[in-house]
């Protein structure tokens, strides 16, 4: 599976991005307790808009994978929940 958003993909871009970030979290690229790159950095790295990044992070918050601390950033939770099916 690619770490790039597929513009021709059947899923919305923010869903694709949420799946990419979730995979990176579960594989350890983004380790528990670490701060994720900022929204602007992720938007640039993935060729996406900041709204797409925010919506992807919202999915990950809802799944219990990340927490956002105002003025500090978004962090991977220290204890990951059980793996579920990819976001839809």
Buried (B, 14 or more C-beta within 10 A) or exposed (E): EEEBBEEEEEBBBBBBBBBBBBBBBEEEEBEEEEEBBEBEEBBEEBEBEEEBBBBBBBBBBEBEBBBBEEEEBBBBBEEBEEEEEEBE
